[in-house]
Amino acid sequence: MNNKYGVFAKEVYMHLDINPATLRNWSSMIESHGYEFEKNHKGQRIYYQREIFALANLKTLLAQRESLESATKAVAAKLIEEKSAEKAISAITEKEEDENSITLSKSDLDNYIDNLERKFSDFIAKRDALFLEEMQKRDKLLLEAITKMQLQVTASKEAIETSINDDNKDDYKNEHTDIILNEIKELKQQISASQAEGKKGLFQKLFGKD
């Protein structure tokens, strides 16, 4: 039986092979000699390992013709002594655990702060590097798009000027203007998409899993 968890009378008298009235009588006699059994809110005694062993010892003493008075007195004294020793050991153990906990907490706190500072510095360095990389990529894409647009405009202008006569130039210029505007609109959409994708990629690199 585990000393940490108590049991009620039924388990005890069945374990000791005695009747309930005998257990109640023995327990009352032990209490009359100064030992207190733990009780629940209904007033029922709770028996722990040390108490069950003591009751088993009491049964042995009585079988050896020891009087109930002297036997219960001896058992009560032994239980009181053991309970006092357990309390003293428990108090010392708790004090040592508290002291160790305080020491470890200070050490853990220092390590935690150091790790935070290190992680923050690494994060800033990584963020700056990725931001610079993404800016360079975006600038390159913008430059390529602008160059492409300039080439398209120049090519279209030259084609118009060489393929139409003076009478039809105004009509073709209007048509060419619409083409350029559409190309510029398409280019802006491409640039916006590129910027959005670049920003999304940056956050994925910063906060995504390695």
Secondary structure as UniProt FT lines:
FT   TURN            3..4
FT   HELIX           9..16
FT   HELIX           20..32
FT   TURN            33..34
FT   STRAND          38..39
FT   TURN            41..42
FT   STRAND          45..47
FT   HELIX           49..63
FT   TURN            64..65
FT   HELIX           68..163
FT   HELIX           166..168
FT   HELIX           169..207
//
